[in-house]
Amino acid sequence: MVQCHMERLTASARILGFPDLPYSTADLVAAVRQTIDANGLRACYIRPLVYLAEGGMDLNIDSGRTHIGIAAWPWKDYHGAGTATDGIRINVSSYARHHPNVMPTKGKVAGNYVNSFLAKTECVRLGFDDTVLLDPQGYVAECTGQNLFVVRRGRIVTPPLSAVLEGLTRDTVVTLARDAGLEVGEESFPRDWLYDSDEVFACGTAAEVVGVREVDFRRIGGGGTGPVTRQIQSAYSAAVRGGHPRSPEWLDYVAAGAELRSLP
């Protein structure tokens, strides 16, 4: 899984127009493992960052020198204690996701997150846990840092990749759902579906899989984490913690002395 994240990092740099990175993908994977081991972390969040330094102030990528930093810190529940069971409350943001000709929406670029900061701050001030942004055409896109799914009429539906970031957790969830015999489709849908769905859930590297119990003051399903979401949540938790048949092919292991620790 670290390999996939580092491949996305290098792809994002390429999309943004950076020159060749000073390290290979294999070098970056090794550096991530070393960072985790050096900090003695068992469960953590990894934040690699490509940045420019030693250049002029002319807003030109080619004028600086490319550097890479990797941070890691202990990880807890992204939305707070209890949300994995109880679900979260979200609203539809007044901010829309970027148009693809305004920002490189397929790159995991720091500047793109200003959009998320604005939307998340607004929703928290309004009393919600997170928010969903619509795409430039007015269809549901994604949350501030998570991809979004609805369970409706016996199907799991998620917005197409044309409107959202290609989330690695999103891909993991789709695979786990199909492994379980659940039908998963990609299609554009209006915000109305958020209100008229049996279940809504979000997923991301930080948030993992979390149910949505309320959207814009409308209760979803029974008002908690629904059965399909719980099934996927359980499979995902097992997969990233070494207890799922998919774990061996998906996990990287960090050696600390004689001990092997799995990296979600």
N, C-alpha and C positions, 0 to 999 in steps of 0.2 A: 504493500500500500504506500510506503514511503516513496518507492520508485514512481508510482503514479503521481504523487504530489510534486515530486521534483520535475517530472516531465511537464506537468502543467505550469510550474514556475518558469521553466525555460521557454515553453510555448508562449506564455504571457509576455516575457521579455522580447521575444521575437515579434509578437504582434505589435508591441509598443514601439518597435524599431531599434532596440538596443543592438549594438555590435555583438559579436560572439562573446559569450560569457567566459570569464577566466577559468572556470572549472567545468568539468564534464558532469553529466547527470550522476554517474557512478561516484564521482568525488563528493557531490552534494549529499547523496544518500549516506555515504560513510561519515560525512561531517555531522549529519543529523544524529546518527547513532552515537558518535563521540560526545555530542552535546548532551544527550540524554544521560549517558553513562557518567560524564563528568559532574553532572548535577545530582546524581543518585536518585533519579525520578522513576517512580513506578507507573503512575498515571499522570500524563502531562499533555500540554498543548504546545505544538511546535509552530514557530512563526519565522519562516525564512524571508529575507527581504533583499531585493536587488536595488541598489541605489547608485547615484552618481556623486562623485566628489572630485576635487582638484581641477575643476573646469571654470569657465567663465559664467557670467550671469546673463546669458543671451538666449535662454530657453531652447537650447539646441542639444539634443541628446549626444550628438557627436563631439561636443566640446568638453565633455567630462570623462573621467575614468570610472569604469564599472567596478563596483565593490559588491560583496555579498555578506550579509550577516545572518546568523541563526540564533534565535532566542527560544527558550523553553521554560515553562513554569508549571507548577502543580495545577491540576484541573479539577473543578467541581461542577455542579449543575449550572448550565448556562443561564437558564431562566429562573433559578432559585430552587430551594428545597421543596419537594412535594409535587413539582410540576410534571415530572415523569409519570406520575400516577393520576393527578387531578387534571392535567391539561392546562393550557394557557388561554388567555383572552386576547384577541387581536381586533384591530380595526382596519378599514381600508384607508390608506394614507392619502393626504391631499397632494403628496408629491408623486410624480410618475417616474418610472424607470427611464434611464437614458435611451434616446434614439440611437440605433447602431451607427449612424453617421455623425453623431455628436461625440461619443466616447467609444473606445474599443470594448464593447460589452462582453466579448468572449475572453478577454484577458483579465486575470485576477490582479487588477491594478489598484494601488492605494488611492489614487485620485477618485476612482469610481465610488469609493466608500463614503465620500462626502454626501452623496445622495442618500446613503443608508443612515449616516449620522443624523441628518436633518429629519428623516422619516422616523427613526427610532426615538429621538429626543421628543419629537412632537407626540408620539403615541404614549410614551411613558408619562409625559406631563398631563395627558388626558386620562391616565389611569389604566392603560392597557399594558400587557406584557410585551407585545410585539405588533408589527403592522405588516400588511401586504400591499405591495405597490402594483399598480396597473402598468401595462406597457403603453407605448405611444398611441396605439390604436384603441386603448381603453379596455383591453382584455387582461385577465389576471396574469401577473408575471411571477413574482416571488416575494419572500419576506426580506427583511433587511440583511440577513446573513444566512438564510436557509431557502431551500427549494420547497415548493408547496404541492400537496396532493389532496384530492378530494375522493371520497368513497361515495359513489352515487349510482343507484339502480343496479347494484351488484358489480360495478366496475370501479377500478382505481384509475383515476385520470390525473395527469400532470401536464402543465403547459409545455409546448414544444420548445426545443433547444434554441429556436430562432429568437425567443423572447427572454431567455434566462441564461445564467452562468451554467456551464457544464459541470455541475457538482459531482464530485466523486462519491459522496454519500448518496446522492440522488441515484446514481448508477447502481450502487450497492443495493439500495432499497428495491429498485426495479428488479434486479436479479433475484433477490431473496423472495420477493412476492411471486415471481413467476416460478421459482423453485417450489413454492408452496401451492402451485396450481391456481393462483389468483390471476384474474385478467387485468392487465395494465395497459392503458392507452395514453398516447400523447395527442392533445388537441387544444386549440384555443377555446377558452370559455369565459363567459361574462361573470362579473362579481355576483350576480344573482345565484349562481351555482354554489357559492360559498354559503349562502343562507339556506339553500334548498338541497343540502347534501346530508347523507347519513353520518358521515364522519369527515373531518378535515385534519390533516396532520402536516407537520413541517419536519425537515431534516437537514442536517449540516454537520460538518466535522466537529464543531463546537457544541451544537445543540443535540447531536445524535438524532433520535427520533422522538418527537413530542407531539401529543395530541392537542387539538384546539377545541376547547369546550364552548367558546362563544365568539361570534364575529359581529361587530357593530351592534352589541347589545341583543343579539339574537342567539338563543341557545342552540347548539348543534347536537343532534341526536339526544342522548340522555343527559347531556350536560357534563360529560367527563371524557376520558379516553375510551374510545369505542373498541369493540372486539377485534376488528381488522387491524387497527392501529396497534393494539396490544400484541397481536400475533407478530407483526413486523418488528415492533419494538423489541420483543423478546428474542427474535431471530437475530436482529442486528447486534443486540447486547452480547449474545453468545458468540457471534462471529468475530467481534472486535476484541473479545476477551479469551479467545482460544478454545471455546467450547462448541464450535459448529463445524460441520463437515467442510465448509468453505474456508475455515480459518487457516489451514496450512498453506493454501495458495494465495491468501490475501495478506497475511501478517508478516511483518518483519520482526526479528528478534534482536534484542540488545544484550550482549554478554556483559555481565558484571561479576568478575571472578568466575566461580563455578556455576553461577546462577544465570538462567535465561529468563528475560522478562519480555512479555509481549508488548508490542507498541500498537495501540489502537490507531 
